[in-house]
Amino acid sequence: MSTVLASVFNDSIGNHDNNLYDGNYYYAELSGRLGNLPNGHPLRITYNGRTVTAYKGDVGRGGPRNPSIDLHINLAKALGFPSNGLDYVTIE
């Protein structure tokens, strides 16, 4: 379990070739030390008592060295995460 900084992205930003949201599953982009997880790896993401299962949706090679996560806008909504802010989430 890790607590990491999270931000939100939508379909107009991010890697479109990774099907970041297909209508059925939530996806998240990981960077830093979390980037070594395989694509499609399931993640339990918790924010303010809400937990959602998401799947790693990119290769995670870029971004900051510190662990961080980008939440697709639909995932952020499901968690009650502020769509225009930064905050910390817990991932497993």
DRENPA-3360 file (N, C-alpha, C; in nm, 2 decimals, always signed):
BEGIN
1 = MSTVLASV = +0.08/-0.12/+0.00/+0.00/+0.00/+0.00/+0.09/+0.12/+0.00 ~ +0.05/+0.22/-0.08/+0.13/+0.35/-0.09/+0.03/+0.46/-0.10 ~ +0.07/+0.57/-0.04/+0.00/+0.70/-0.05/+0.08/+0.78/-0.15 ~ +0.01/+0.83/-0.26/+0.07/+0.90/-0.37/-0.01/+1.02/-0.40 ~ +0.06/+1.12/-0.46/+0.00/+1.24/-0.52/-0.08/+1.20/-0.64 ~ -0.20/+1.25/-0.65/-0.29/+1.22/-0.77/-0.33/+1.35/-0.84 ~ -0.35/+1.34/-0.97/-0.40/+1.45/-1.05/-0.50/+1.38/-1.15 ~ -0.57/+1.46/-1.22/-0.68/+1.42/-1.31/-0.65/+1.45/-1.46;
9 = FNDSIGNH = -0.68/+1.36/-1.55/-0.67/+1.39/-1.69/-0.80/+1.34/-1.76 ~ -0.82/+1.39/-1.88/-0.94/+1.35/-1.95/-0.90/+1.30/-2.09 ~ -1.00/+1.27/-2.17/-0.97/+1.21/-2.30/-0.89/+1.31/-2.40 ~ -0.88/+1.44/-2.37/-0.81/+1.53/-2.46/-0.66/+1.54/-2.42 ~ -0.62/+1.48/-2.31/-0.48/+1.47/-2.28/-0.45/+1.33/-2.24 ~ -0.32/+1.30/-2.23/-0.28/+1.16/-2.20/-0.25/+1.08/-2.33 ~ -0.22/+0.96/-2.32/-0.19/+0.87/-2.43/-0.31/+0.80/-2.49 ~ -0.37/+0.86/-2.60/-0.49/+0.81/-2.66/-0.48/+0.66/-2.71;
17 = DNNLYDGN = -0.36/+0.62/-2.74/-0.34/+0.48/-2.79/-0.36/+0.38/-2.69 ~ -0.37/+0.42/-2.56/-0.38/+0.32/-2.45/-0.53/+0.29/-2.41 ~ -0.63/+0.34/-2.48/-0.77/+0.32/-2.44/-0.79/+0.35/-2.29 ~ -0.76/+0.47/-2.26/-0.76/+0.50/-2.11/-0.90/+0.49/-2.05 ~ -1.00/+0.49/-2.12/-1.13/+0.46/-2.07/-1.22/+0.41/-2.18 ~ -1.27/+0.28/-2.16/-1.34/+0.22/-2.27/-1.49/+0.21/-2.24 ~ -1.54/+0.27/-2.13/-1.68/+0.27/-2.10/-1.71/+0.16/-2.00 ~ -1.62/+0.07/-1.97/-1.64/-0.04/-1.88/-1.54/-0.04/-1.76;
25 = YYYAELSG = -1.42/+0.01/-1.79/-1.31/+0.00/-1.69/-1.25/+0.14/-1.67 ~ -1.20/+0.16/-1.55/-1.13/+0.28/-1.52/-0.98/+0.25/-1.54 ~ -0.91/+0.35/-1.58/-0.76/+0.34/-1.60/-0.69/+0.46/-1.53 ~ -0.57/+0.43/-1.50/-0.48/+0.53/-1.43/-0.34/+0.52/-1.49 ~ -0.28/+0.63/-1.50/-0.14/+0.64/-1.54/-0.05/+0.65/-1.42 ~ +0.06/+0.57/-1.42/+0.15/+0.58/-1.31/+0.29/+0.63/-1.35 ~ +0.36/+0.69/-1.26/+0.49/+0.73/-1.29/+0.58/+0.71/-1.17 ~ +0.71/+0.74/-1.19/+0.81/+0.71/-1.08/+0.83/+0.57/-1.05;
33 = RLGNLPNG = +0.84/+0.53/-0.93/+0.87/+0.39/-0.89/+0.75/+0.30/-0.92 ~ +0.63/+0.36/-0.94/+0.52/+0.27/-0.97/+0.51/+0.24/-1.12 ~ +0.59/+0.30/-1.20/+0.59/+0.28/-1.34/+0.63/+0.14/-1.38 ~ +0.70/+0.06/-1.29/+0.74/-0.07/-1.33/+0.63/-0.18/-1.33 ~ +0.51/-0.14/-1.28/+0.40/-0.24/-1.29/+0.36/-0.27/-1.43 ~ +0.32/-0.39/-1.46/+0.29/-0.42/-1.60/+0.16/-0.35/-1.64 ~ +0.15/-0.32/-1.77/+0.03/-0.26/-1.82/-0.09/-0.35/-1.80 ~ -0.20/-0.29/-1.75/-0.32/-0.37/-1.72/-0.33/-0.42/-1.58;
41 = HPLRITYN = -0.22/-0.39/-1.50/-0.22/-0.44/-1.36/-0.33/-0.38/-1.28 ~ -0.41/-0.46/-1.20/-0.52/-0.40/-1.13/-0.47/-0.32/-1.01 ~ -0.54/-0.21/-0.97/-0.50/-0.13/-0.86/-0.63/-0.10/-0.78 ~ -0.62/-0.10/-0.65/-0.73/-0.06/-0.56/-0.69/+0.08/-0.52 ~ -0.77/+0.18/-0.56/-0.74/+0.32/-0.53/-0.85/+0.37/-0.43 ~ -0.80/+0.43/-0.32/-0.90/+0.48/-0.22/-0.88/+0.63/-0.20 ~ -0.99/+0.70/-0.19/-0.99/+0.84/-0.16/-1.11/+0.87/-0.08 ~ -1.09/+0.94/+0.04/-1.19/+0.97/+0.13/-1.29/+0.86/+0.16;
49 = GRTVTAYK = -1.24/+0.74/+0.18/-1.33/+0.63/+0.22/-1.39/+0.55/+0.10 ~ -1.37/+0.60/-0.02/-1.43/+0.53/-0.14/-1.31/+0.46/-0.21 ~ -1.34/+0.33/-0.25/-1.24/+0.25/-0.31/-1.29/+0.20/-0.45 ~ -1.21/+0.22/-0.55/-1.25/+0.17/-0.68/-1.13/+0.09/-0.74 ~ -1.16/-0.01/-0.81/-1.06/-0.09/-0.88/-1.04/-0.03/-1.02 ~ -0.91/+0.00/-1.05/-0.87/+0.05/-1.18/-0.76/-0.03/-1.23 ~ -0.72/+0.00/-1.36/-0.61/-0.08/-1.42/-0.51/+0.02/-1.48 ~ -0.38/-0.02/-1.46/-0.28/+0.06/-1.52/-0.30/+0.07/-1.67;
57 = GDVGRGGP = -0.30/+0.20/-1.71/-0.33/+0.22/-1.85/-0.22/+0.28/-1.94 ~ -0.10/+0.28/-1.89/+0.01/+0.32/-1.98/+0.14/+0.26/-1.93 ~ +0.25/+0.28/-2.00/+0.37/+0.21/-1.97/+0.45/+0.28/-1.85 ~ +0.41/+0.40/-1.82/+0.47/+0.47/-1.70/+0.61/+0.50/-1.71 ~ +0.66/+0.53/-1.83/+0.81/+0.56/-1.84/+0.84/+0.70/-1.81 ~ +0.75/+0.79/-1.83/+0.78/+0.93/-1.80/+0.73/+0.98/-1.67 ~ +0.73/+1.11/-1.65/+0.68/+1.17/-1.53/+0.78/+1.18/-1.42 ~ +0.74/+1.23/-1.30/+0.83/+1.25/-1.20/+0.89/+1.13/-1.14;
65 = RNPSIDLH = +1.00/+1.14/-1.06/+1.07/+1.03/-1.00/+0.99/+0.98/-0.88 ~ +0.92/+1.07/-0.81/+0.84/+1.03/-0.70/+0.71/+0.96/-0.74 ~ +0.66/+0.86/-0.67/+0.54/+0.80/-0.71/+0.43/+0.90/-0.72 ~ +0.35/+0.89/-0.83/+0.24/+0.97/-0.85/+0.14/+0.89/-0.94 ~ +0.02/+0.94/-0.95/-0.08/+0.87/-1.03/-0.17/+0.98/-1.10 ~ -0.20/+0.96/-1.22/-0.30/+1.04/-1.30/-0.43/+0.96/-1.31 ~ -0.54/+1.01/-1.26/-0.67/+0.95/-1.26/-0.75/+0.99/-1.38 ~ -0.80/+0.90/-1.46/-0.89/+0.94/-1.56/-1.01/+1.01/-1.50;
73 = INLAKALG = -1.07/+1.11/-1.57/-1.18/+1.19/-1.51/-1.29/+1.10/-1.46 ~ -1.33/+0.99/-1.53/-1.44/+0.91/-1.49/-1.40/+0.83/-1.36 ~ -1.27/+0.80/-1.34/-1.23/+0.74/-1.22/-1.23/+0.84/-1.10 ~ -1.19/+0.96/-1.13/-1.20/+1.07/-1.03/-1.34/+1.09/-0.98 ~ -1.43/+1.09/-1.08/-1.57/+1.11/-1.04/-1.62/+1.00/-0.95 ~ -1.59/+0.87/-0.98/-1.63/+0.76/-0.90/-1.57/+0.77/-0.76 ~ -1.45/+0.82/-0.75/-1.39/+0.84/-0.61/-1.44/+0.96/-0.54 ~ -1.50/+1.05/-0.61/-1.53/+1.18/-0.54/-1.41/+1.27/-0.54;
81 = FPSNGLDY = -1.31/+1.25/-0.62/-1.19/+1.32/-0.63/-1.21/+1.46/-0.70 ~ -1.16/+1.57/-0.65/-1.18/+1.70/-0.72/-1.12/+1.69/-0.86 ~ -1.20/+1.72/-0.96/-1.16/+1.71/-1.10/-1.06/+1.81/-1.15 ~ -1.04/+1.92/-1.07/-0.94/+2.02/-1.11/-0.83/+2.04/-1.01 ~ -0.81/+1.94/-0.92/-0.71/+1.96/-0.81/-0.62/+1.85/-0.80 ~ -0.53/+1.86/-0.70/-0.43/+1.76/-0.66/-0.46/+1.72/-0.52 ~ -0.45/+1.59/-0.49/-0.46/+1.54/-0.36/-0.40/+1.41/-0.35 ~ -0.39/+1.35/-0.23/-0.33/+1.22/-0.21/-0.44/+1.11/-0.21;
89 = VTIE = -0.40/+1.00/-0.27/-0.48/+0.88/-0.27/-0.40/+0.76/-0.22 ~ -0.46/+0.65/-0.18/-0.39/+0.53/-0.14/-0.41/+0.43/-0.25 ~ -0.30/+0.36/-0.29/-0.32/+0.26/-0.39/-0.26/+0.13/-0.33 ~ -0.32/+0.02/-0.37/-0.27/-0.11/-0.34/-0.26/-0.20/-0.47;
% end
